Amino acid sequence: MVNLHNINIERSILSSIIFNPTLFEEVSARLKPTDFYLPAHKNIFAAMITCEREELPIDEEFLKKVLNRDGNFDESVMLDILSTNPLTTVKAYTEEIKDKAVKRELVTLTGMINDSAIEKDLPAREAVDIIQQELYKITQESGEKEFREAAEMTHATIEHIKEMKAKGNTMITGLDVGFYNLNKFTTGFNNGDFVVIAARPSMGKTAFCLNIAGHCIDSNKGVAIFSLEMPAEQLMLRMLSAKTSIPLQNLKIGNLEDDEWTRLSDAVDEFSRKKFFVNDQGNINIHQVRAQLRKLKMKHPEISLCVIDYLQLMTGGGAGKERHLEVSEISRGLKLLARELDMPIIALSQLNRSLESRDDKRPMLSDLRESGAIEQDADIILFVYRGDIYKEREEKEREEKAKRDGKEYKSTFVKRPIEDAEIIIGKNRNGPIGTVEVVFHKSYTKFADKMAAEQSYIVSRIDMGSVSG
């Protein structure tokens, strides 16, 4: 039977660090305290981490002090370590400890499989989801997090502040979404954020989301998209149109000038080298999204953004649930997945028709369709609004009414190739709410910031002092 621990190697590693503390950084980059089998060894390695964090020497005296403070000092174990010859190189021995630790975790996982599938008799889909989640934790070396102590949290917070200072006080702490004023409101989409982008049909929520994805791809960030409504080829056409400024309609029929073919070829070559993945399976549930995204993230850790288009087309885990409960399960599942994978997840959402009856048709949180859980779970909620959609519709209605009444009607509405648009921030858990003005290039299905001279906020719609809970 394979031995799943090696006390001598653990002892040698700890001895090597005490005699040569410069090795600690190399070892701690690969190991955590729970990777050690002997409890006393776990405590000593944890004490080393404390000494390093508190900028204390990693030596016998300070380790003893820290261990005594926590009631974990074992003199006989420390003597065994100090009497062990230190290693000249620790890489192979570190990997050996990690290998045995992972195998112990896998043995524990087999017990969990038996418990989930047989003892607790969980539904197969639920059992598979639990097991996949645990397997992802093992492969990501994350383990199960326990309570974090104040000393560790404050240290991590100060390090974060120093890191932000080193960036030159930039306003972006998360993923740059490609829109200056939106970045200013949100500081970018941060890891663990669940972002909902909602709009009525034809407002351009998919286009807006693809513009964000395209900017991330241009910044060499990996992007995964679950496209439940649109085949991957159509989605790719939109992204190519936005990137090349070739009208989408011309791309669809291949009506291109020579210079446009060159731009298209260059864009295709560039996209083909990026980490960009699309799942266009039309019918997918929250369990499948979790399983496939975990698998993709394990294979490609550089994936930095996931987009789901759109939330109402997803199904929950089981049959027979009322739809609002199913949407609640999906919403909560996506938020937890964003936290687990430490990346932002964007979900597109439809809005209720009720806003169409209002004079001011700008969306608000109460217009979110099917479930209040979306509002509760989301960290950021954005609404896409293009006033010209309603102006054109109203103008057509007046024209039709005039025809029915036998009257002549001259339309004053002018279709513009570039429309004004608004991104309304309805919720921002860690920042202000308000409205960002952008423009929409209809031919290219592309949203963009206004020119610097025109950049402005709608002051009457912003409350810089409020933070949504």
CORKA-V532534 format. One record per residue. N is the residue number from 0. RES is the residue in three letters. BURIAL is b if it has 24 or more other C-alpha atoms within 12 Angstrom, else e. Layout:
BEGIN
N:RES:BURIAL / N:RES:BURIAL
END
This chain:
BEGIN
0:MET:e / 1:VAL:e / 2:ASN:e / 3:LEU:e / 4:HIS:b / 5:ASN:b / 6:ILE:b / 7:ASN:b / 8:ILE:b / 9:GLU:b / 10:ARG:b / 11:SER:b / 12:ILE:b / 13:LEU:b / 14:SER:b / 15:SER:b / 16:ILE:b / 17:ILE:b / 18:PHE:b / 19:ASN:b / 20:PRO:b / 21:THR:e / 22:LEU:b / 23:PHE:b / 24:GLU:e / 25:GLU:e / 26:VAL:b / 27:SER:b / 28:ALA:e / 29:ARG:b / 30:LEU:b / 31:LYS:b / 32:PRO:b / 33:THR:b / 34:ASP:b / 35:PHE:b / 36:TYR:b / 37:LEU:b / 38:PRO:e / 39:ALA:b / 40:HIS:b / 41:LYS:b / 42:ASN:b / 43:ILE:b / 44:PHE:b / 45:ALA:b / 46:ALA:b / 47:MET:b / 48:ILE:b / 49:THR:b / 50:CYS:b / 51:GLU:b / 52:ARG:e / 53:GLU:e / 54:GLU:e / 55:LEU:e / 56:PRO:b / 57:ILE:b / 58:ASP:b / 59:GLU:b / 60:GLU:e / 61:PHE:b / 62:LEU:b / 63:LYS:b / 64:LYS:b / 65:VAL:b / 66:LEU:b / 67:ASN:e / 68:ARG:e / 69:ASP:e / 70:GLY:e / 71:ASN:e / 72:PHE:b / 73:ASP:b / 74:GLU:e / 75:SER:e / 76:VAL:b / 77:MET:b / 78:LEU:e / 79:ASP:e / 80:ILE:b / 81:LEU:e / 82:SER:e / 83:THR:e / 84:ASN:e / 85:PRO:b / 86:LEU:b / 87:THR:e / 88:THR:e / 89:VAL:b / 90:LYS:e / 91:ALA:e / 92:TYR:b / 93:THR:b / 94:GLU:b / 95:GLU:b / 96:ILE:b / 97:LYS:b / 98:ASP:b / 99:LYS:b / 100:ALA:b / 101:VAL:b / 102:LYS:e / 103:ARG:e / 104:GLU:b / 105:LEU:b / 106:VAL:e / 107:THR:e / 108:LEU:b / 109:THR:e / 110:GLY:e / 111:MET:b / 112:ILE:b / 113:ASN:e / 114:ASP:e / 115:SER:e / 116:ALA:e / 117:ILE:e / 118:GLU:e / 119:LYS:e / 120:ASP:e / 121:LEU:e / 122:PRO:e / 123:ALA:e / 124:ARG:e / 125:GLU:b / 126:ALA:b / 127:VAL:b / 128:ASP:b / 129:ILE:b / 130:ILE:b / 131:GLN:b / 132:GLN:b / 133:GLU:b / 134:LEU:b / 135:TYR:b / 136:LYS:b / 137:ILE:b / 138:THR:b / 139:GLN:e / 140:GLU:b / 141:SER:b / 142:GLY:b / 143:GLU:e / 144:LYS:e / 145:GLU:e / 146:PHE:e / 147:ARG:e / 148:GLU:e / 149:ALA:e / 150:ALA:e / 151:GLU:e / 152:MET:e / 153:THR:e / 154:HIS:e / 155:ALA:e / 156:THR:e / 157:ILE:e / 158:GLU:e / 159:HIS:e / 160:ILE:e / 161:LYS:e / 162:GLU:e / 163:MET:e / 164:LYS:e / 165:ALA:e / 166:LYS:e / 167:GLY:e / 168:ASN:e / 169:THR:e / 170:MET:e / 171:ILE:b / 172:THR:b / 173:GLY:b / 174:LEU:b / 175:ASP:b / 176:VAL:b / 177:GLY:b / 178:PHE:b / 179:TYR:b / 180:ASN:b / 181:LEU:b / 182:ASN:b / 183:LYS:b / 184:PHE:b / 185:THR:b / 186:THR:b / 187:GLY:b / 188:PHE:b / 189:ASN:b / 190:ASN:b / 191:GLY:b / 192:ASP:b / 193:PHE:b / 194:VAL:b / 195:VAL:b / 196:ILE:b / 197:ALA:b / 198:ALA:b / 199:ARG:b / 200:PRO:e / 201:SER:e / 202:MET:b / 203:GLY:b / 204:LYS:b / 205:THR:b / 206:ALA:b / 207:PHE:b / 208:CYS:b / 209:LEU:b / 210:ASN:b / 211:ILE:b / 212:ALA:b / 213:GLY:b / 214:HIS:b / 215:CYS:b / 216:ILE:b / 217:ASP:b / 218:SER:e / 219:ASN:e / 220:LYS:b / 221:GLY:b / 222:VAL:b / 223:ALA:b / 224:ILE:b / 225:PHE:b / 226:SER:b / 227:LEU:b / 228:GLU:b / 229:MET:b / 230:PRO:e / 231:ALA:e / 232:GLU:e / 233:GLN:e / 234:LEU:b / 235:MET:b / 236:LEU:b / 237:ARG:b / 238:MET:b / 239:LEU:b / 240:SER:b / 241:ALA:b / 242:LYS:b / 243:THR:b / 244:SER:b / 245:ILE:b / 246:PRO:b / 247:LEU:b / 248:GLN:e / 249:ASN:e / 250:LEU:b / 251:LYS:e / 252:ILE:e / 253:GLY:e / 254:ASN:e / 255:LEU:e / 256:GLU:e / 257:ASP:e / 258:ASP:e / 259:GLU:e / 260:TRP:e / 261:THR:e / 262:ARG:e / 263:LEU:b / 264:SER:e / 265:ASP:e / 266:ALA:b / 267:VAL:e / 268:ASP:e / 269:GLU:e / 270:PHE:b / 271:SER:e / 272:ARG:e / 273:LYS:b / 274:LYS:b / 275:PHE:b / 276:PHE:b / 277:VAL:b / 278:ASN:b / 279:ASP:b / 280:GLN:e / 281:GLY:e / 282:ASN:e / 283:ILE:b / 284:ASN:b / 285:ILE:b / 286:HIS:b / 287:GLN:b / 288:VAL:b / 289:ARG:b / 290:ALA:b / 291:GLN:b / 292:LEU:b / 293:ARG:b / 294:LYS:e / 295:LEU:b / 296:LYS:b / 297:MET:e / 298:LYS:e / 299:HIS:e / 300:PRO:e / 301:GLU:b / 302:ILE:b / 303:SER:b / 304:LEU:b / 305:CYS:b / 306:VAL:b / 307:ILE:b / 308:ASP:b / 309:TYR:b / 310:LEU:b / 311:GLN:b / 312:LEU:b / 313:MET:b / 314:THR:b / 315:GLY:b / 316:GLY:b / 317:GLY:e / 318:ALA:e / 319:GLY:e / 320:LYS:e / 321:GLU:e / 322:ARG:e / 323:HIS:e / 324:LEU:e / 325:GLU:b / 326:VAL:b / 327:SER:b / 328:GLU:b / 329:ILE:b / 330:SER:b / 331:ARG:b / 332:GLY:b / 333:LEU:b / 334:LYS:b / 335:LEU:b / 336:LEU:b / 337:ALA:b / 338:ARG:e / 339:GLU:b / 340:LEU:b / 341:ASP:b / 342:MET:b / 343:PRO:b / 344:ILE:b / 345:ILE:b / 346:ALA:b / 347:LEU:b / 348:SER:b / 349:GLN:b / 350:LEU:b / 351:ASN:b / 352:ARG:e / 353:SER:e / 354:LEU:e / 355:GLU:e / 356:SER:e / 357:ARG:e / 358:ASP:e / 359:ASP:e / 360:LYS:b / 361:ARG:b / 362:PRO:b / 363:MET:b / 364:LEU:b / 365:SER:b / 366:ASP:b / 367:LEU:b / 368:ARG:b / 369:GLU:b / 370:SER:b / 371:GLY:e / 372:ALA:b / 373:ILE:b / 374:GLU:b / 375:GLN:b / 376:ASP:b / 377:ALA:b / 378:ASP:b / 379:ILE:b / 380:ILE:b / 381:LEU:b / 382:PHE:b / 383:VAL:b / 384:TYR:b / 385:ARG:b / 386:GLY:b / 387:ASP:b / 388:ILE:b / 389:TYR:b / 390:LYS:e / 391:GLU:e / 392:ARG:e / 393:GLU:e / 394:GLU:e / 395:LYS:e / 396:GLU:e / 397:ARG:e / 398:GLU:e / 399:GLU:e / 400:LYS:e / 401:ALA:e / 402:LYS:e / 403:ARG:e / 404:ASP:e / 405:GLY:e / 406:LYS:e / 407:GLU:e / 408:TYR:e / 409:LYS:e / 410:SER:e / 411:THR:e / 412:PHE:e / 413:VAL:e / 414:LYS:e / 415:ARG:e / 416:PRO:e / 417:ILE:e / 418:GLU:b / 419:ASP:b / 420:ALA:b / 421:GLU:b / 422:ILE:b / 423:ILE:b / 424:ILE:b / 425:GLY:b / 426:LYS:b / 427:ASN:b / 428:ARG:b / 429:ASN:b / 430:GLY:b / 431:PRO:b / 432:ILE:b / 433:GLY:b / 434:THR:b / 435:VAL:b / 436:GLU:b / 437:VAL:b / 438:VAL:b / 439:PHE:b / 440:HIS:b / 441:LYS:b / 442:SER:b / 443:TYR:b / 444:THR:b / 445:LYS:b / 446:PHE:b / 447:ALA:b / 448:ASP:b / 449:LYS:b / 450:MET:e / 451:ALA:e / 452:ALA:e / 453:GLU:e / 454:GLN:e / 455:SER:e / 456:TYR:b / 457:ILE:e / 458:VAL:e / 459:SER:e / 460:ARG:e / 461:ILE:e / 462:ASP:e / 463:MET:e / 464:GLY:e / 465:SER:e / 466:VAL:e / 467:SER:b / 468:GLY:e
END
